[in-house]
């Protein structure tokens, strides 16, 4: 399955943002090890937003993140935040599974 990973990214300091991103990427690595294709919206958004001159960075990051998550078949929510909850709600609105713990995610079938 293509599974999006959602959790907090925004934080007061660059160090905290990096820690949040590291948690998202660790969860993605665990999904990959279970045989799934992990996607993180903020990973797609950050290089683009950092290179662009946009007035509202949060909105730009969320627009890209939501577009990425919209293509997923499920979501792993590692922790709640405003943006992560928006991603969760999108997936739930499509009737797709939302997992709240890596152990809930079934191994991919071959």
RASULKA-V302404 format. One record per run of one state. SS is the DSSP state (2 for helix, 1 for strand, 0 for the rest). FROM is the first residue (numbers start at 1). LEN is the number of residues. If there is no record, write none. Layout:
BEGIN
SS:FROM:LEN
SS:FROM:LEN
END
This chain:
BEGIN
0:1:1
1:2:5
0:7:7
2:14:20
0:34:3
1:37:3
0:40:1
2:41:11
0:52:5
2:57:14
0:71:3
1:74:4
0:78:4
2:82:12
0:94:3
1:97:3
0:100:2
2:102:3
0:105:6
END
